[in-house]
Every structure is written in structure tokens, then in C-alpha cells.
Amino acid sequence: MATGDLDFSGKVVLVTGASRGIGAGMVRGFAARGAQCIVNYVTDRDGQNEADARALVNEVEHAVAVHCDVSKASEVARMMELVRETHGGLDVLINNAGVLRDRTLGKMTEEEWNFVLRVNLDGTFHCIHEGAALLRPGGRIVNLASVAAVAGFYGQANYAASKAGIIALTKVAAREFAKRQITANAIAPGFVDTDMVKAMPAEVTRQFMQQIPMGRAGKVEDIVGAAMFLCSDLAGYITGQVIHVNGGFWMG
């Protein structure tokens, strides 16, 4: 693959939930290839998200940090208006923001269910809905789903449902935006080495590793590579698809 195939010079890329993990990796990957990146973060109790987002902006060129709680339509509308004012439009929208609140169905509270759905699924909808007018012809939408959407892991009713909803939303978006030559695809990561995964119990981690044919956890760069391909000219005729990046864990 020639370097020029992944040249995003002059492109405007918005990544939600970009203060760390996969989102931060997306910013680093696209910025290294010439993109102007908007680093979205949401304020947390100890201010770590903002600190990480600011550090990331200082690390890469042509990036700005924007606070927005994607679960709130009004805040997303303000974020998109800021993007319009500062960048004129949008070429790539990567909906990465996501949360976990694991608990079995019998013990899950209504708030735990709603919180995960609001951030993961509603947040993706809000960003597509409000960002639609900003996306230029030939633009790209990449939504972060999960292998949980198809595997239905124990204790993840809210998370799995939200990610399955993202897959369905992706397919609808692909049909509706196709006339503008805008593609919409989803990436479904498997077991990826991020802070979210590191917080899992050691025994759970061991059991997952035993089920991965490639014998290792995924790297952030594995997910970023798939996203850059989908956002490149190489993938101009790929839309409405779910790209599973999981080392062979799920082959369904």
C-alpha cells in the first residue's frame, strides 16, 4: 500500500472520546498523515480527560480540543457549529466515545442501562445527525461497534445492545448518505489492550486470550489501521459494512 493512499492532508477529522485509548490513537494516526483533528472529550470528576486531551493536542500538529458530552444533543449541536466556524466543514467523523457499566440482567439498574445507551448509541446518533450537514461529498463516517454486539457477553446487556444498535444505525446511514458519496462503516474491535480492558479481572483476561487464534490482544494501532483504510480513497466503494478486528476471536 503506497503512502499516498493514506494521505489525509487538508482533511478535517473529528474523533469523539479521543482523550485516550483508541480515540487518541485515531488522532495520532490521522494527524501524522496530514489531517486537522478535532479532539473531543467529556469532563470527568478529576479532570483527567481534559488533561489528556490537552496533552494530545500539544503532541500532534493541527489539532484542537473540544469539550462535548455526546449523550446530549444540545452539546453536540454546539460542537458541530464550532467545527463549522473554525474548519468550514468535516471530512471524517469517527464515533468512538463509549462507556461500560457491566452487571447481570437481574441486577442491572435502569440508570446503568440508560447511561450506556445514552453515551454509546444516542451519542453516535447525535453526532451523525448534527454532523450530516457538515460532511463534505466523499466524506467518511466510522462508528466504533464491538464484538460484544454479536457475541453477547455475560453481564453486558446494555453495552452489547448499544453496540448492536450502532451496527444497525451504520447500515441506515450508509444507505441515506450514499447519494452524496459519503460512506458509513463500523469497526468491531475484539479484545484490545486499552485501559478499559486492563481494568478487567486477570482470570477474565486469561480466558479471553485463550480464545484468540492469533494468540495476542489487539493493539490500538490495529483498530486505527482499519479506520484509516476505510477513510481513504482505497475504500470509496465500501459502505454499510462491519469490519471485525479481533485476531480471529469472532469469525461469524
NORLINBEL-V403064 format. One record per residue. N is the residue number from 0. RES is the residue in one small letter. PHI is phi in whole degrees, 0 to 359 (* if undefined). OMEGA is omega in degrees with one decimal (NA if undefined). D_CENTER is the distance of its C-alpha to the mean C-alpha in Angstrom with 2 decimals. Layout:
n->N res->RES phi->PHI omega->OMEGA d_center->D_CENTER
n->N res->RES phi->PHI omega->OMEGA d_center->D_CENTER
This chain:
n->0 res->m phi->* omega->-177.8 d_center->23.85
n->1 res->a phi->290 omega->180.0 d_center->25.19
n->2 res->t phi->302 omega->-178.4 d_center->23.58
n->3 res->g phi->299 omega->179.4 d_center->24.00
n->4 res->d phi->295 omega->-179.2 d_center->21.72
n->5 res->l phi->245 omega->177.7 d_center->18.74
n->6 res->d phi->266 omega->-179.7 d_center->20.22
n->7 res->f phi->249 omega->-179.8 d_center->18.03
n->8 res->s phi->303 omega->178.4 d_center->20.95
n->9 res->g phi->82 omega->179.9 d_center->21.15
n->10 res->k phi->276 omega->177.1 d_center->17.70
n->11 res->v phi->256 omega->-174.4 d_center->15.78
n->12 res->v phi->238 omega->175.1 d_center->12.04
n->13 res->l phi->253 omega->179.0 d_center->10.11
n->14 res->v phi->241 omega->177.8 d_center->7.02
n->15 res->t phi->273 omega->-178.9 d_center->6.61
n->16 res->g phi->57 omega->-168.5 d_center->7.39
n->17 res->a phi->256 omega->-175.7 d_center->8.54
n->18 res->s phi->288 omega->179.6 d_center->11.89
n->19 res->r phi->201 omega->174.2 d_center->11.65
n->20 res->g phi->63 omega->-177.0 d_center->10.35
n->21 res->i phi->298 omega->-179.7 d_center->7.47
n->22 res->g phi->299 omega->178.2 d_center->6.47
n->23 res->a phi->296 omega->176.8 d_center->10.21
n->24 res->g phi->298 omega->176.5 d_center->10.57
n->25 res->m phi->299 omega->-179.7 d_center->8.66
n->26 res->v phi->299 omega->-179.2 d_center->11.07
n->27 res->r phi->298 omega->-177.8 d_center->13.92
n->28 res->g phi->294 omega->-178.5 d_center->13.57
n->29 res->f phi->289 omega->-180.0 d_center->13.51
n->30 res->a phi->296 omega->179.4 d_center->16.04
n->31 res->a phi->296 omega->-179.9 d_center->18.27
n->32 res->r phi->250 omega->168.2 d_center->18.58
n->33 res->g phi->98 omega->-176.1 d_center->19.68
n->34 res->a phi->284 omega->169.4 d_center->16.82
n->35 res->q phi->266 omega->-170.8 d_center->17.11
n->36 res->c phi->252 omega->172.9 d_center->13.97
n->37 res->i phi->254 omega->-174.7 d_center->13.28
n->38 res->v phi->262 omega->179.5 d_center->11.99
n->39 res->n phi->274 omega->175.1 d_center->11.13
n->40 res->y phi->214 omega->173.7 d_center->12.37
n->41 res->v phi->240 omega->-178.2 d_center->14.32
n->42 res->t phi->293 omega->173.7 d_center->17.80
n->43 res->d phi->246 omega->-169.9 d_center->18.70
n->44 res->r phi->300 omega->-175.7 d_center->22.29
n->45 res->d phi->262 omega->176.8 d_center->23.12
n->46 res->g phi->76 omega->-175.7 d_center->21.30
n->47 res->q phi->292 omega->-179.7 d_center->19.37
n->48 res->n phi->300 omega->179.4 d_center->16.00
n->49 res->e phi->295 omega->179.7 d_center->17.94
n->50 res->a phi->300 omega->179.8 d_center->19.94
n->51 res->d phi->294 omega->179.6 d_center->17.09
n->52 res->a phi->296 omega->179.1 d_center->15.50
n->53 res->r phi->296 omega->178.8 d_center->19.04
n->54 res->a phi->296 omega->179.3 d_center->19.71
n->55 res->l phi->295 omega->178.6 d_center->16.76
n->56 res->v phi->298 omega->178.1 d_center->18.03
n->57 res->n phi->288 omega->-177.1 d_center->21.45
n->58 res->e phi->280 omega->-175.6 d_center->20.42
n->59 res->v phi->251 omega->-179.3 d_center->19.04
n->60 res->e phi->272 omega->172.5 d_center->20.80
n->61 res->h phi->57 omega->179.1 d_center->20.17
n->62 res->a phi->233 omega->175.8 d_center->17.41
n->63 res->v phi->227 omega->178.4 d_center->17.64
n->64 res->a phi->258 omega->-179.3 d_center->16.26
n->65 res->v phi->226 omega->175.8 d_center->15.89
n->66 res->h phi->282 omega->175.1 d_center->16.15
n->67 res->c phi->191 omega->171.4 d_center->14.78
n->68 res->d phi->271 omega->-172.6 d_center->14.35
n->69 res->v phi->294 omega->178.1 d_center->11.98
n->70 res->s phi->286 omega->-178.4 d_center->14.06
n->71 res->k phi->248 omega->-175.6 d_center->16.98
n->72 res->a phi->302 omega->-178.1 d_center->17.56
n->73 res->s phi->295 omega->179.3 d_center->20.11
n->74 res->e phi->289 omega->177.3 d_center->17.98
n->75 res->v phi->295 omega->178.3 d_center->15.31
n->76 res->a phi->300 omega->178.5 d_center->18.38
n->77 res->r phi->295 omega->178.7 d_center->19.71
n->78 res->m phi->298 omega->-178.5 d_center->16.64
n->79 res->m phi->293 omega->176.6 d_center->16.71
n->80 res->e phi->294 omega->176.9 d_center->20.46
n->81 res->l phi->296 omega->177.5 d_center->20.18
n->82 res->v phi->299 omega->179.2 d_center->18.04
n->83 res->r phi->297 omega->-177.8 d_center->20.79
n->84 res->e phi->292 omega->-173.8 d_center->23.51
n->85 res->t phi->267 omega->-174.6 d_center->22.36
n->86 res->h phi->237 omega->176.2 d_center->20.81
n->87 res->g phi->83 omega->-178.5 d_center->22.32
n->88 res->g phi->175 omega->-174.4 d_center->19.34
n->89 res->l phi->219 omega->178.4 d_center->15.88
n->90 res->d phi->255 omega->-177.4 d_center->15.24
n->91 res->v phi->223 omega->174.5 d_center->11.49
n->92 res->l phi->241 omega->179.1 d_center->8.83
n->93 res->i phi->246 omega->-179.8 d_center->5.15
n->94 res->n phi->270 omega->-174.2 d_center->3.87
n->95 res->n phi->250 omega->-174.2 d_center->1.98
n->96 res->a phi->304 omega->-179.4 d_center->5.76
n->97 res->g phi->198 omega->179.7 d_center->7.70
n->98 res->v phi->223 omega->174.4 d_center->11.32
n->99 res->l phi->240 omega->169.2 d_center->14.07
n->100 res->r phi->214 omega->-172.3 d_center->17.65
n->101 res->d phi->288 omega->173.6 d_center->19.38
n->102 res->r phi->188 omega->-180.0 d_center->22.89
n->103 res->t phi->295 omega->-176.9 d_center->25.08
n->104 res->l phi->303 omega->-178.0 d_center->25.74
n->105 res->g phi->293 omega->-176.3 d_center->29.19
n->106 res->k phi->251 omega->-177.1 d_center->28.17
n->107 res->m phi->294 omega->178.5 d_center->24.88
n->108 res->t phi->273 omega->177.9 d_center->25.59
n->109 res->e phi->299 omega->180.0 d_center->24.73
n->110 res->e phi->293 omega->177.1 d_center->22.91
n->111 res->e phi->297 omega->176.7 d_center->20.75
n->112 res->w phi->297 omega->-174.9 d_center->19.94
n->113 res->n phi->293 omega->-177.7 d_center->19.36
n->114 res->f phi->300 omega->-179.2 d_center->17.34
n->115 res->v phi->294 omega->178.0 d_center->14.55
n->116 res->l phi->295 omega->-178.8 d_center->14.74
n->117 res->r phi->296 omega->-177.9 d_center->14.85
n->118 res->v phi->286 omega->-171.2 d_center->11.73
n->119 res->n phi->287 omega->-174.6 d_center->9.45
n->120 res->l phi->270 omega->178.7 d_center->11.25
n->121 res->d phi->300 omega->-179.9 d_center->13.26
n->122 res->g phi->300 omega->177.9 d_center->10.66
n->123 res->t phi->295 omega->177.5 d_center->8.74
n->124 res->f phi->300 omega->-178.5 d_center->12.35
n->125 res->h phi->303 omega->-176.8 d_center->13.53
n->126 res->c phi->291 omega->176.5 d_center->11.25
n->127 res->i phi->291 omega->-178.4 d_center->12.20
n->128 res->h phi->299 omega->-177.3 d_center->15.68
n->129 res->e phi->281 omega->-178.2 d_center->16.34
n->130 res->g phi->272 omega->-174.6 d_center->14.72
n->131 res->a phi->304 omega->-177.3 d_center->16.59
n->132 res->a phi->290 omega->-178.7 d_center->19.74
n->133 res->l phi->273 omega->-176.5 d_center->18.26
n->134 res->l phi->293 omega->-180.0 d_center->16.72
n->135 res->r phi->281 omega->175.3 d_center->19.45
n->136 res->p phi->306 omega->-176.3 d_center->20.97
n->137 res->g phi->85 omega->-179.2 d_center->19.27
n->138 res->g phi->289 omega->-176.1 d_center->15.86
n->139 res->r phi->226 omega->170.8 d_center->12.56
n->140 res->i phi->241 omega->175.2 d_center->9.69
n->141 res->v phi->234 omega->179.6 d_center->6.79
n->142 res->n phi->253 omega->179.0 d_center->5.12
n->143 res->l phi->272 omega->174.8 d_center->3.87
n->144 res->a phi->263 omega->179.2 d_center->7.49
n->145 res->s phi->190 omega->172.7 d_center->9.97
n->146 res->v phi->299 omega->177.7 d_center->13.53
n->147 res->a phi->301 omega->-179.0 d_center->14.64
n->148 res->a phi->295 omega->-178.0 d_center->14.36
n->149 res->v phi->250 omega->-178.2 d_center->17.19
n->150 res->a phi->265 omega->178.0 d_center->18.96
n->151 res->g phi->61 omega->-175.4 d_center->19.35
n->152 res->f phi->293 omega->177.6 d_center->19.76
n->153 res->y phi->306 omega->176.5 d_center->22.57
n->154 res->g phi->81 omega->-176.7 d_center->21.88
n->155 res->q phi->237 omega->-180.0 d_center->18.41
n->156 res->a phi->303 omega->-178.9 d_center->19.55
n->157 res->n phi->292 omega->-177.8 d_center->17.31
n->158 res->y phi->295 omega->-178.8 d_center->14.09
n->159 res->a phi->298 omega->179.2 d_center->15.03
n->160 res->a phi->296 omega->180.0 d_center->16.07
n->161 res->s phi->296 omega->-178.4 d_center->12.94
n->162 res->k phi->286 omega->173.7 d_center->10.88
n->163 res->a phi->295 omega->175.9 d_center->13.91
n->164 res->g phi->298 omega->178.2 d_center->13.89
n->165 res->i phi->297 omega->178.1 d_center->10.45
n->166 res->i phi->297 omega->178.6 d_center->12.08
n->167 res->a phi->296 omega->178.6 d_center->15.13
n->168 res->l phi->299 omega->179.0 d_center->13.60
n->169 res->t phi->300 omega->-178.4 d_center->12.07
n->170 res->k phi->294 omega->177.0 d_center->15.63
n->171 res->v phi->295 omega->179.0 d_center->17.29
n->172 res->a phi->300 omega->179.8 d_center->15.33
n->173 res->a phi->300 omega->179.1 d_center->16.24
n->174 res->r phi->292 omega->-173.7 d_center->19.84
n->175 res->e phi->285 omega->-177.4 d_center->20.09
n->176 res->f phi->263 omega->-175.1 d_center->18.74
n->177 res->a phi->300 omega->-178.0 d_center->20.48
n->178 res->k phi->296 omega->176.0 d_center->23.64
n->179 res->r phi->261 omega->-178.9 d_center->22.03
n->180 res->q phi->60 omega->174.6 d_center->20.81
n->181 res->i phi->260 omega->179.2 d_center->17.15
n->182 res->t phi->263 omega->176.2 d_center->15.10
n->183 res->a phi->224 omega->179.9 d_center->12.25
n->184 res->n phi->224 omega->177.5 d_center->10.82
n->185 res->a phi->240 omega->171.4 d_center->8.58
n->186 res->i phi->247 omega->179.5 d_center->7.99
n->187 res->a phi->248 omega->178.7 d_center->9.55
n->188 res->p phi->292 omega->171.8 d_center->10.00
n->189 res->g phi->264 omega->-177.6 d_center->13.38
n->190 res->f phi->273 omega->-174.0 d_center->15.03
n->191 res->v phi->249 omega->-177.1 d_center->13.32
n->192 res->d phi->286 omega->177.1 d_center->15.31
n->193 res->t phi->231 omega->178.9 d_center->13.48
n->194 res->d phi->301 omega->-179.6 d_center->15.17
n->195 res->m phi->298 omega->-179.4 d_center->14.02
n->196 res->v phi->285 omega->-179.4 d_center->15.78
n->197 res->k phi->297 omega->180.0 d_center->18.63
n->198 res->a phi->280 omega->-179.7 d_center->19.54
n->199 res->m phi->286 omega->176.7 d_center->20.44
n->200 res->p phi->301 omega->-176.3 d_center->24.20
n->201 res->a phi->302 omega->-178.7 d_center->25.68
n->202 res->e phi->293 omega->177.1 d_center->27.17
n->203 res->v phi->295 omega->178.2 d_center->23.95
n->204 res->t phi->300 omega->-180.0 d_center->22.42
n->205 res->r phi->300 omega->-179.5 d_center->25.60
n->206 res->q phi->296 omega->177.1 d_center->25.54
n->207 res->f phi->296 omega->-177.0 d_center->22.05
n->208 res->m phi->301 omega->179.5 d_center->23.15
n->209 res->q phi->294 omega->-176.5 d_center->26.22
n->210 res->q phi->261 omega->-178.6 d_center->24.33
n->211 res->i phi->261 omega->-177.7 d_center->22.37
n->212 res->p phi->305 omega->-179.3 d_center->24.66
n->213 res->m phi->283 omega->170.5 d_center->23.48
n->214 res->g phi->75 omega->178.8 d_center->24.48
n->215 res->r phi->209 omega->172.0 d_center->21.70
n->216 res->a phi->286 omega->175.8 d_center->18.34
n->217 res->g phi->289 omega->175.2 d_center->15.44
n->218 res->k phi->255 omega->176.1 d_center->14.70
n->219 res->v phi->306 omega->-178.4 d_center->11.64
n->220 res->e phi->298 omega->177.5 d_center->13.29
n->221 res->d phi->295 omega->179.8 d_center->13.28
n->222 res->i phi->286 omega->179.7 d_center->9.57
n->223 res->v phi->298 omega->179.7 d_center->9.80
n->224 res->g phi->300 omega->178.4 d_center->12.89
n->225 res->a phi->296 omega->-179.8 d_center->11.63
n->226 res->a phi->295 omega->-179.6 d_center->9.15
n->227 res->m phi->296 omega->175.6 d_center->12.21
n->228 res->f phi->300 omega->-178.2 d_center->14.45
n->229 res->l phi->297 omega->-178.5 d_center->12.78
n->230 res->c phi->268 omega->-177.9 d_center->12.88
n->231 res->s phi->269 omega->176.1 d_center->16.43
n->232 res->d phi->294 omega->179.6 d_center->19.74
n->233 res->l phi->297 omega->-174.2 d_center->20.11
n->234 res->a phi->249 omega->-176.1 d_center->17.77
n->235 res->g phi->297 omega->-178.8 d_center->19.30
n->236 res->y phi->250 omega->177.8 d_center->20.69
n->237 res->i phi->252 omega->179.0 d_center->17.75
n->238 res->t phi->207 omega->-179.6 d_center->16.17
n->239 res->g phi->73 omega->-175.0 d_center->15.46
n->240 res->q phi->254 omega->173.4 d_center->14.72
n->241 res->v phi->246 omega->180.0 d_center->12.79
n->242 res->i phi->263 omega->179.4 d_center->12.70
n->243 res->h phi->274 omega->-179.5 d_center->13.47
n->244 res->v phi->240 omega->-171.0 d_center->13.20
n->245 res->n phi->212 omega->176.8 d_center->15.47
n->246 res->g phi->67 omega->178.9 d_center->18.78
n->247 res->g phi->95 omega->-179.2 d_center->20.62
n->248 res->f phi->301 omega->179.2 d_center->20.00
n->249 res->w phi->239 omega->179.1 d_center->19.33
n->250 res->m phi->235 omega->-176.0 d_center->21.24
n->251 res->g phi->289 omega->NA d_center->21.74
